[in-house]
Amino acid sequence: MGDFPLEIVLALIGIAVPIGAFLWEFVLAGRRRLGYRVQMDTPVTGEIESVFPGVLPQLRPSADGASPDLKDISVVLVRVENSGITTIDSHDYKAPDAARIGLHLRFPQRRVIGMAVNELSDPALADNLDADSGIAVREDTGGHIGVIDLPKVPLAPGDHYKILAILQRSEGMGEYPQPVLRGGIKGGRITETRSRTGVPLMMVALTVFLVLVIIVQLVVAALEPSPTPLDCASGKLTVLGSTAFAQVIKDAAEQYRKSCAGASFAYGFEGSERGLDRLAEQGTGDSGLIAITDGAKGGGYPALVHRPLALSLFTMIAHPGVGVRDLTLAQIRDLYRGKVGNWREVGGPDLPVVLVNRIPGSGTRTIFERRLLEGAQPERPHVSCTALKGTVTTAPAQCEVQVTADMRKAVAEIPGAVGYSEFAEAVAAGLPTIAIDGVGASRDAAVRRAYPFWGVEYAYSNGELPGGSLAASFLHFLTDRTGKEVLRAHGNAPCADLPDPGRCLPDQ
């Protein structure tokens, strides 16, 4: 539909039409309205003749024989009412001011042989309909139309009076024409009203109209392509780096693609150091390449520009057979410095300790050594954890893994193994986690600095990113839009939401 705001136009029409109908019905046309309704028009000849054959011709209203024979008689009841919203005064009738008569109730093909005012909504109306009011009976156009002249009766909204008339046919055969009320109302009109039972035609028409407007709006909304968010970008973005943060980035990218269909993502999660190396080597002038790291980059990558993402949560993990669920910081340091070789020394079973480490250069290992060990570990020869699987260890041992998934697998499969991992990944794998000094891993505890094993996740680009690039848009999504909810769902605390956002700066 282009830029034409069709849905807004339809909504305005849907509002304007009912308002217009209301104003027309109750303010303009219906503001001053006099209505009349024929409530009864009943022939009585047939019923009387069936009971008393031939009696009507013999009945006369007077004994002098001058009155007409009573035949083809009918009884009519007409209700005259103020059906508008304002009072009708005597000067509102269009008849000349000096005239006493304002309305004429006409009965074609019948003459009036008797008339009475019946049922007043307000007894005070009787003063305007008595014998001195001018109300009278006459005949018009050669005696073929009976007429009851009605005075200019003031009527408040809802007021009414009724005229009961006895009529006799003056010409014609079959059904009588309908009675009609003639006259005029200044600034209004005279209308024939209907019984108020059932649904008014105008209400039906308005309902149908509004339903049609809603249907058209639904059709327009279905055909209208979804608007592209203002900060969406298209293209391809390759994300490198931290395996600990891989699932977070993948989930966030999937959420981004739901709103920005023109975006596509590729991944190269091989560890923080490897991601920085590739970005430094291949990312010059390439805004479609970024790296995610567990911690700051260090001094070896001067061209790379950092952007803090979140405070991330890590945890110690152990093989299910170890049974230890709490260690002090001192015990963790003794384990990884080789001072504790058997789990019974820290309250566990008689089982040799197998230390599982990430390879040097891993961002997770760097955070582990900085936050818990307060320095590097003793140098050890490299041993692949794959070589230890399926063997029975009778003495302390150690091995190294490349990525987070390998860490979880090694700890789960090697008896006596202990290691460390991103918290959400460890929980997802069902591995036992270990509290530190009695404090379990939680985002709130890390934010309060009550839990020591945390780090800051950074996004790096090779130089500044163009404002309209997919990389810039995606990082904004992570730090200021729905992506923040993805970070929280994985147990991380977005840097922008921390009580002290400066905590996410490098070397904090």
C-alpha positions as CSV (number, residue, x, y, z in Angstrom):
1,M,0.0,0.0,0.0
2,G,3.1,2.2,-0.1
3,D,3.1,5.1,2.3
4,F,-0.6,5.7,2.1
5,P,-2.1,5.4,5.7
6,L,-5.1,3.4,4.6
7,E,-5.6,1.8,8.1
8,I,-5.7,5.3,9.7
9,V,-8.2,6.5,7.1
10,L,-10.4,3.5,7.7
11,A,-10.2,4.0,11.5
12,L,-11.1,7.7,11.1
13,I,-14.1,6.7,8.8
14,G,-15.2,4.1,11.4
15,I,-15.2,6.9,14.1
16,A,-16.7,9.7,11.9
17,V,-19.7,7.8,10.5
18,P,-21.2,6.8,13.9
19,I,-20.5,10.3,15.3
20,G,-22.1,11.9,12.1
21,A,-25.1,9.6,12.4
22,F,-25.5,10.5,16.1
23,L,-25.3,14.2,15.3
24,W,-27.8,14.0,12.4
25,E,-30.2,11.8,14.4
26,F,-30.2,13.6,17.7
27,V,-28.8,17.1,17.0
28,L,-29.8,18.1,13.5
29,A,-32.8,16.2,12.2
30,G,-33.9,14.8,15.5
31,R,-33.3,17.8,17.6
32,R,-37.0,18.9,17.2
33,R,-39.2,16.2,16.0
34,L,-42.9,15.5,16.3
35,G,-44.0,12.0,15.6
36,Y,-47.3,10.2,15.3
37,R,-48.1,6.5,15.3
38,V,-51.4,4.7,14.3
39,Q,-51.8,2.3,17.2
40,M,-55.1,0.9,16.2
41,D,-57.2,1.0,13.0
42,T,-60.0,-1.6,13.4
43,P,-63.2,-2.1,11.4
44,V,-66.1,-2.9,13.7
45,T,-68.9,-3.5,11.2
46,G,-68.3,-7.2,10.6
47,E,-68.1,-8.1,14.2
48,I,-71.4,-6.3,15.1
49,E,-73.3,-7.6,12.1
50,S,-72.2,-11.2,12.9
51,V,-73.8,-11.0,16.3
52,F,-76.7,-8.7,15.5
53,P,-77.6,-9.0,11.8
54,G,-79.1,-5.8,10.3
55,V,-78.8,-3.8,13.5
56,L,-76.3,-1.1,12.4
57,P,-78.5,0.5,9.8
58,Q,-81.2,0.9,12.4
59,L,-78.9,2.6,15.0
60,R,-78.6,6.4,14.8
61,P,-76.7,8.7,17.2
62,S,-79.9,10.9,17.5
63,A,-83.6,10.2,17.5
64,D,-84.5,12.9,14.9
65,G,-83.5,10.6,12.0
66,A,-81.0,13.2,10.6
67,S,-77.9,11.3,11.5
68,P,-76.4,8.9,8.9
69,D,-76.8,5.2,9.2
70,L,-74.1,3.4,11.1
71,K,-72.3,1.2,8.6
72,D,-68.7,0.6,7.5
73,I,-67.6,1.8,10.9
74,S,-63.9,1.8,12.1
75,V,-62.1,2.8,15.3
76,V,-58.7,4.5,15.0
77,L,-56.3,5.3,17.8
78,V,-53.4,7.7,17.0
79,R,-50.6,8.6,19.3
80,V,-49.0,12.1,18.8
81,E,-45.7,12.5,20.6
82,N,-42.5,14.6,20.9
83,S,-39.9,12.1,19.6
84,G,-37.0,14.7,19.5
85,I,-34.6,15.9,22.2
86,T,-35.9,19.4,22.7
87,T,-39.2,20.9,23.8
88,I,-41.8,21.8,21.2
89,D,-43.5,25.1,22.2
90,S,-46.7,26.5,20.6
91,H,-44.6,29.0,18.6
92,D,-42.6,26.1,17.0
93,Y,-45.5,25.1,14.9
94,K,-45.4,26.5,11.3
95,A,-49.0,27.6,11.3
96,P,-49.5,31.4,11.5
97,D,-48.9,32.8,15.0
98,A,-52.5,34.0,15.3
99,A,-53.9,30.6,14.4
100,R,-54.9,28.2,17.2
101,I,-54.6,25.1,15.1
102,G,-51.1,23.6,14.4
103,L,-51.8,20.0,13.1
104,H,-54.4,18.3,10.9
105,L,-55.1,14.5,11.4
106,R,-56.5,13.3,8.1
107,F,-58.5,10.1,7.3
108,P,-58.9,9.6,3.5
109,Q,-62.1,7.9,2.4
110,R,-63.6,8.3,5.8
111,R,-65.5,10.9,7.8
112,V,-65.2,11.5,11.5
113,I,-68.4,10.8,13.4
114,G,-66.9,10.8,16.9
115,M,-63.6,11.8,18.5
116,A,-62.1,12.1,22.0
117,V,-58.7,12.8,23.5
118,N,-57.4,9.7,25.2
119,E,-54.4,9.2,27.5
120,L,-52.3,12.2,28.3
121,S,-48.6,11.6,29.3
122,D,-49.0,14.7,31.5
123,P,-52.4,15.8,33.0
124,A,-51.4,19.4,32.4
125,L,-51.8,18.8,28.6
126,A,-55.5,18.7,29.1
127,D,-55.6,22.5,29.3
128,N,-54.3,22.6,25.7
129,L,-56.8,20.0,24.4
130,D,-60.2,21.1,25.9
131,A,-63.2,22.4,24.1
132,D,-61.8,26.0,24.0
133,S,-58.4,24.9,22.5
134,G,-59.8,24.9,18.9
135,I,-59.8,21.1,18.5
136,A,-62.5,20.3,16.0
137,V,-63.8,17.8,13.4
138,R,-64.5,18.7,9.8
139,E,-64.5,17.3,6.3
140,D,-62.3,18.2,3.4
141,T,-62.3,17.9,-0.5
142,G,-66.0,17.2,-1.0
143,G,-66.6,15.2,2.1
144,H,-64.2,12.3,1.2
145,I,-61.5,13.1,3.8
146,G,-62.3,13.4,7.5
147,V,-60.1,15.8,9.4
148,I,-59.4,16.4,13.1
149,D,-57.8,19.8,13.6
150,L,-55.4,19.7,16.6
151,P,-54.2,22.8,18.5
152,K,-50.6,23.9,19.0
153,V,-49.9,21.7,22.1
154,P,-46.6,22.3,23.9
155,L,-44.8,19.0,24.3
156,A,-41.7,18.3,26.4
157,P,-39.4,15.5,25.1
158,G,-41.3,12.2,25.5
159,D,-44.7,13.8,26.1
160,H,-47.6,12.4,24.1
161,Y,-51.4,12.4,23.8
162,K,-53.7,10.1,21.9
163,I,-56.8,10.7,19.7
164,L,-59.5,8.1,19.6
165,A,-61.7,8.5,16.5
166,I,-64.9,6.7,15.3
167,L,-65.0,6.8,11.5
168,Q,-67.4,5.9,8.7
169,R,-66.5,5.2,5.1
170,S,-67.2,8.1,2.8
171,E,-66.1,6.5,-0.5
172,G,-64.2,3.5,-2.0
173,M,-64.0,-0.1,-1.0
174,G,-61.5,-2.5,0.6
175,E,-58.8,-1.4,3.0
176,Y,-58.7,2.2,4.1
177,P,-55.8,4.4,3.3
178,Q,-53.5,5.1,6.3
179,P,-54.3,8.2,8.5
180,V,-51.7,10.9,8.1
181,L,-50.7,13.9,10.3
182,R,-50.1,17.1,8.4
183,G,-48.5,20.3,9.6
184,G,-45.0,21.6,10.1
185,I,-42.4,22.2,12.9
186,K,-39.8,25.0,12.7
187,G,-36.3,23.7,12.7
188,G,-37.6,20.1,12.7
189,R,-40.0,17.7,11.1
190,I,-43.1,15.6,11.5
191,T,-42.5,11.9,11.1
192,E,-44.5,8.7,11.4
193,T,-42.9,6.7,14.2
194,R,-42.9,3.0,14.6
195,S,-43.1,0.7,17.6
196,R,-39.8,0.6,19.5
197,T,-39.7,-3.2,19.7
198,G,-37.0,-4.8,17.7
199,V,-33.7,-3.3,16.4
200,P,-33.9,0.1,14.8
201,L,-32.9,0.2,11.1
202,M,-30.3,2.8,11.7
203,M,-28.6,0.6,14.4
204,V,-28.6,-2.3,11.9
205,A,-27.1,-0.1,9.2
206,L,-24.4,1.2,11.6
207,T,-23.5,-2.2,12.8
208,V,-23.2,-3.6,9.3
209,F,-21.0,-0.6,8.3
210,L,-18.7,-1.0,11.3
211,V,-18.3,-4.7,10.6
212,L,-17.4,-3.9,7.0
213,V,-14.8,-1.4,8.2
214,I,-13.3,-4.0,10.6
215,I,-13.2,-6.6,7.8
216,V,-11.5,-4.2,5.4
217,Q,-8.9,-3.2,8.1
218,L,-8.2,-6.9,8.7
219,V,-7.7,-7.5,5.0
220,V,-5.4,-4.5,4.7
221,A,-3.4,-5.6,7.7
222,A,-3.0,-9.1,6.2
223,L,-1.9,-7.8,2.8
224,E,0.3,-5.0,4.2
225,P,3.9,-6.2,4.6
226,S,5.3,-6.1,8.1
227,P,7.1,-2.7,8.6
228,T,10.8,-2.9,8.9
229,P,12.1,-1.6,12.3
230,L,14.0,1.6,12.0
231,D,17.3,0.1,13.2
232,C,17.2,-3.1,11.1
233,A,20.0,-3.8,8.7
234,S,20.4,-6.4,6.0
235,G,23.5,-8.4,4.9
236,K,25.7,-11.1,6.4
237,L,27.5,-11.0,9.7
238,T,30.1,-13.6,10.8
239,V,30.6,-13.8,14.6
240,L,33.9,-15.4,15.9
241,G,35.3,-16.0,19.3
242,S,34.1,-17.3,22.7
243,T,32.6,-20.8,22.8
244,A,31.2,-20.0,26.3
245,F,29.1,-17.2,24.8
246,A,28.2,-19.0,21.5
247,Q,24.7,-20.1,22.4
248,V,23.8,-16.6,23.7
249,I,24.9,-15.1,20.4
250,K,23.0,-17.7,18.3
251,D,19.8,-17.2,20.3
252,A,20.1,-13.4,20.0
253,A,20.8,-13.6,16.3
254,E,17.7,-15.8,15.8
255,Q,15.6,-13.1,17.6
256,Y,17.1,-10.4,15.4
257,R,16.3,-12.3,12.2
258,K,12.6,-12.6,13.3
259,S,12.3,-8.8,13.0
260,C,14.9,-8.2,10.3
261,A,14.4,-10.8,7.6
262,G,17.2,-9.4,5.4
263,A,19.9,-10.4,7.9
264,S,21.9,-13.6,7.9
265,F,24.6,-14.9,10.4
266,A,27.5,-17.3,10.2
267,Y,29.6,-18.4,13.2
268,G,33.2,-19.3,13.9
269,F,33.3,-20.0,17.7
270,E,36.8,-21.4,18.3
271,G,37.8,-19.5,21.4
272,S,38.4,-15.9,22.4
273,E,42.1,-15.8,21.3
274,R,41.5,-17.5,18.0
275,G,38.6,-15.1,17.3
276,L,40.7,-12.1,18.0
277,D,43.5,-13.4,15.8
278,R,41.2,-14.0,12.8
279,L,39.5,-10.6,13.3
280,A,42.9,-8.8,13.4
281,E,44.1,-10.7,10.3
282,Q,41.0,-10.8,8.1
283,G,38.8,-8.0,9.5
284,T,40.5,-4.9,8.2
285,G,37.8,-2.8,6.6
286,D,35.3,-5.6,6.9
287,S,32.2,-4.6,8.9
288,G,30.8,-8.1,8.4
289,L,33.2,-9.6,10.9
290,I,33.2,-9.3,14.7
291,A,34.6,-11.3,17.6
292,I,33.1,-12.1,21.1
293,T,35.6,-12.6,23.9
294,D,35.5,-13.6,27.6
295,G,37.3,-10.6,29.0
296,A,39.4,-7.8,27.4
297,K,41.7,-8.3,24.4
298,G,45.0,-7.4,26.0
299,G,47.6,-5.2,24.3
300,G,48.4,-7.2,21.2
301,Y,45.5,-6.0,19.0
302,P,45.7,-2.2,18.7
303,A,43.3,-1.9,15.8
304,L,40.4,-3.7,17.5
305,V,37.6,-1.6,19.1
306,H,35.8,-3.0,22.1
307,R,32.1,-2.8,23.1
308,P,31.1,-4.2,26.5
309,L,28.1,-6.5,26.4
310,A,27.4,-8.2,29.7
311,L,28.7,-9.4,33.0
312,S,28.8,-13.2,32.5
313,L,28.5,-15.9,35.1
314,F,30.9,-18.9,35.4
315,T,31.0,-21.8,37.7
316,M,33.2,-24.7,38.9
317,I,31.9,-28.1,37.8
318,A,32.8,-31.7,38.8
319,H,32.2,-35.2,37.8
320,P,28.9,-36.5,39.5
321,G,30.9,-39.1,41.4
322,V,33.0,-36.5,43.2
323,G,30.1,-35.4,45.4
324,V,31.6,-32.1,46.6
325,R,29.2,-29.2,46.2
326,D,31.1,-26.4,48.0
327,L,34.8,-25.3,48.0
328,T,36.6,-22.4,49.5
329,L,38.7,-20.2,47.3
330,A,41.8,-21.6,49.1
331,Q,40.8,-25.1,48.2
332,I,40.3,-24.3,44.6
333,R,43.7,-22.7,44.4
334,D,45.3,-25.7,46.1
335,L,43.6,-28.1,43.7
336,Y,44.9,-26.2,40.6
337,R,48.3,-25.6,42.1
338,G,48.7,-29.4,42.7
339,K,48.6,-29.2,46.5
340,V,45.5,-31.3,46.7
341,G,45.6,-34.6,44.9
342,N,42.8,-36.6,46.3
343,W,39.1,-35.5,46.9
344,R,39.1,-36.9,50.4
345,E,41.3,-34.0,51.4
346,V,38.5,-31.6,50.7
347,G,35.6,-33.7,52.0
348,G,35.1,-35.9,49.0
349,P,35.6,-39.6,48.3
350,D,38.9,-41.5,48.0
351,L,39.4,-40.5,44.4
352,P,42.4,-38.9,42.6
353,V,41.8,-35.4,41.4
354,V,41.8,-34.9,37.6
355,L,42.2,-31.2,36.7
356,V,40.6,-30.2,33.4
357,N,41.8,-27.0,31.9
358,R,41.0,-24.9,28.8
359,I,44.0,-24.4,26.6
360,P,46.2,-21.3,27.1
361,G,44.7,-18.3,25.4
362,S,41.1,-19.3,26.2
363,G,39.1,-16.4,27.6
364,T,37.3,-18.6,30.1
365,R,40.7,-19.9,31.4
366,T,42.0,-16.3,31.7
367,I,38.9,-15.3,33.7
368,F,39.3,-18.4,35.9
369,E,42.9,-17.7,36.7
370,R,42.3,-14.0,37.3
371,R,39.2,-14.3,39.4
372,L,39.9,-17.4,41.4
373,L,43.6,-18.3,41.2
374,E,45.0,-14.7,41.4
375,G,47.6,-15.7,38.9
376,A,48.7,-18.2,36.3
377,Q,48.8,-22.0,37.0
378,P,52.0,-24.0,37.2
379,E,53.3,-25.0,33.8
380,R,52.2,-28.5,32.8
381,P,52.8,-30.5,29.7
382,H,49.9,-30.6,27.4
383,V,47.7,-33.7,27.7
384,S,44.5,-34.2,25.7
385,C,41.6,-35.2,27.8
386,T,40.6,-37.7,25.2
387,A,43.6,-39.7,26.1
388,L,42.3,-40.0,29.7
389,K,38.9,-41.2,28.9
390,G,38.3,-44.8,29.6
391,T,41.4,-45.2,31.7
392,V,41.6,-45.8,35.4
393,T,43.7,-43.1,37.2
394,T,45.4,-44.0,40.4
395,A,47.2,-40.7,40.9
396,P,46.4,-37.0,40.3
397,A,46.2,-36.1,36.6
398,Q,45.5,-33.1,34.4
399,C,44.4,-32.5,30.8
400,E,43.3,-29.7,28.5
401,V,40.4,-29.1,26.1
402,Q,39.9,-26.7,23.3
403,V,36.3,-25.4,23.7
404,T,33.5,-25.2,26.3
405,A,31.6,-28.2,24.9
406,D,34.8,-30.3,25.3
407,M,35.2,-29.1,28.9
408,R,31.6,-30.3,29.7
409,K,32.2,-33.6,28.0
410,A,35.5,-34.3,29.7
411,V,34.2,-33.5,33.2
412,A,31.1,-35.6,32.7
413,E,33.1,-38.7,31.5
414,I,36.3,-38.7,33.5
415,P,36.0,-39.9,37.2
416,G,37.4,-37.4,39.7
417,A,37.4,-34.6,37.1
418,V,37.0,-31.0,38.0
419,G,36.8,-28.0,35.7
420,Y,35.0,-24.7,35.0
421,S,32.4,-23.5,32.5
422,E,30.0,-20.7,31.6
423,F,27.2,-21.2,34.2
424,A,24.2,-21.6,31.8
425,E,26.0,-24.1,29.7
426,A,26.9,-26.2,32.7
427,V,23.3,-26.2,33.9
428,A,22.0,-27.1,30.5
429,A,24.4,-30.1,30.5
430,G,23.2,-31.3,33.9
431,L,26.6,-31.1,35.5
432,P,27.0,-30.6,39.3
433,T,28.1,-27.1,40.0
434,I,30.2,-26.1,43.0
435,A,29.5,-23.1,45.3
436,I,32.4,-20.9,46.3
437,D,32.8,-20.1,50.0
438,G,29.1,-21.1,50.4
439,V,27.8,-18.8,47.7
440,G,26.2,-20.5,44.6
441,A,26.5,-19.0,41.2
442,S,23.8,-16.4,40.5
443,R,23.6,-13.2,38.6
444,D,22.5,-11.2,41.6
445,A,25.4,-12.5,43.7
446,A,27.8,-11.6,40.9
447,V,26.4,-8.1,40.5
448,R,26.8,-7.6,44.3
449,R,30.3,-9.0,44.1
450,A,29.4,-11.7,46.6
451,Y,30.2,-14.4,44.1
452,P,33.7,-14.1,42.6
453,F,33.6,-16.1,39.4
454,W,32.4,-13.7,36.7
455,G,33.8,-11.9,33.7
456,V,32.8,-9.3,31.1
457,E,31.9,-10.3,27.6
458,Y,33.1,-7.9,24.9
459,A,32.4,-7.5,21.2
460,Y,35.3,-6.5,19.0
461,S,35.4,-5.0,15.5
462,N,38.4,-4.1,13.4
463,G,38.0,-0.4,13.5
464,E,34.8,1.6,13.9
465,L,31.6,0.1,12.4
466,P,29.6,2.0,9.8
467,G,26.3,3.2,11.4
468,G,24.1,1.3,8.8
469,S,26.0,-2.0,9.0
470,L,24.5,-5.2,10.3
471,A,27.2,-5.5,12.9
472,A,26.4,-2.1,14.4
473,S,22.7,-2.8,14.3
474,F,23.1,-6.2,15.9
475,L,25.3,-4.9,18.7
476,H,22.8,-2.2,19.4
477,F,20.1,-4.9,19.5
478,L,22.2,-6.8,22.1
479,T,22.9,-3.8,24.4
480,D,19.7,-1.7,24.1
481,R,16.8,-3.8,22.6
482,T,15.3,-7.2,22.8
483,G,18.7,-8.8,22.8
484,K,19.1,-7.8,26.4
485,E,16.4,-10.2,27.3
486,V,18.3,-13.0,25.7
487,L,21.4,-12.1,27.7
488,R,19.3,-12.2,30.9
489,A,17.7,-15.5,29.9
490,H,21.2,-17.1,29.9
491,G,22.0,-15.7,33.4
492,N,24.0,-12.7,32.3
493,A,23.6,-9.1,33.4
494,P,23.7,-6.5,30.6
495,C,26.3,-3.9,31.3
496,A,23.9,-1.0,30.7
497,D,21.7,-2.3,33.6
498,L,24.5,-2.6,36.2
499,P,24.4,-0.3,39.2
500,D,28.0,0.6,38.2
501,P,28.3,0.3,34.4
502,G,32.0,1.3,34.7
503,R,32.5,-2.2,36.0
504,C,32.4,-3.5,32.4
505,L,35.3,-1.4,31.4
506,P,38.6,-3.3,30.7
507,D,40.8,-4.1,33.7
508,Q,38.0,-3.5,36.2
